[in-house]
Amino acid sequence: MATLNPLEKKARTSFIKGLVISGLIGLIIIVVLGLLLFKMNGEEKQRIAAQKDVVIINTDIKSGEEITSDMLTRVKANAEVATPTALTMAQFNEMSTIVDESGNAYAVKIIAKIDIPSKSMLTSDMVSTEEDVVTDDLREQEYNMIILPTNLETGDTIDVRLRMPSGEDYIVISKKKITISDLGGTQSTQTMIMNVTEDQILTMSAAIVDAYQIEGSKLYATKYTDPGLQAVATQTYVPSRETANLISMDPNIVQTARNALINRYNTSYNEYRSGVNNALNAVDQTTRETGIQAGTSSEVATQQTERQTYLESMYGG
């Protein structure tokens, strides 16, 4: 075997060192890349785990319009995109159902508070539930003794209020969407239609009788300017003791509604009923009875006249 000269030995040693260094560098690169890939894989798993099943609107929605599940599409969104208020389909369905104390489930309409363009992620602050729950006691009721705003139209949302001669003002029924009675193509100037539950029917009846008995009182409607954004007003009118007793015994009233009204009666009777009672006490019994008779007669006459007008327009005189 030939002996290497010093230059050859040096070259060979340098070559071997180069191979070793290159191998170490390559190994370091592999380790670093492996760590980076491990980290990226972990971050990707975290990102996927943090994704939320949300829903987006698949059509343009206007403020006040109903949103139904067929208008929604399920998508996955990253945590930085899906805000804490973003709704899942399960949450949307939960919002649209109310279960009372007896375990009965009722459908509730989900209403847009604002205009929502298509492809927008739906969040809880964009929607509200309609206050009218579709219960077994829900009925369509006509009222022609309420003073209506000049510009009231079908589809508007109102409160019905009772104003006393003293200026005290009570909210009888809150946030109701109304329909103006159609007399065969002509809108009534006096009659509007609301969907009301049994407890609301009795409360309205009590307020109507109070209004008839108290001279100078006024039963009137006020419009919501933006029902999609505005919360339901708190009812402050408390019916008479007789009506409250009737409500407590009426089997047609859903238990939750009965409890809420009786609770309002028990906690607010002195505060909110005293003004009505004071006004009633200032009117003698004969005047009260006369007021009720006159008011009821006017109701009946208006209803009969408008019914006749409707029939004539539909089927001829």
Secondary structure, 3 states (H helix, E strand, C coil): CCCCCHHHHHHHHHHHHHHHHHHHHHHHHHHHHHHHHHHHHHHHHHHHHHCEEEEEECCCECCCCEECHHHEEEEEECCCCCCCCECCHHHHHHHCEEECCCCCEEECCEEECCCECCCCECEHHHEEECCCCCCCCCEEEEECCCECCCCCCCCCEEEEEEECCCCCEEEEEEEEECEEEECCCCEEEEEEEEEECHHHHHHHHHHHHHHHHCCCCEEEEEECCCCCCCCCCCCCCCCCHHHHHHHHHCCCCCHHHHHHHHHHHHHHHHHHHHHHHHHHHCCCHHHHHHHHHHHHHHHHHHHHHHHHHHHHHHHCC
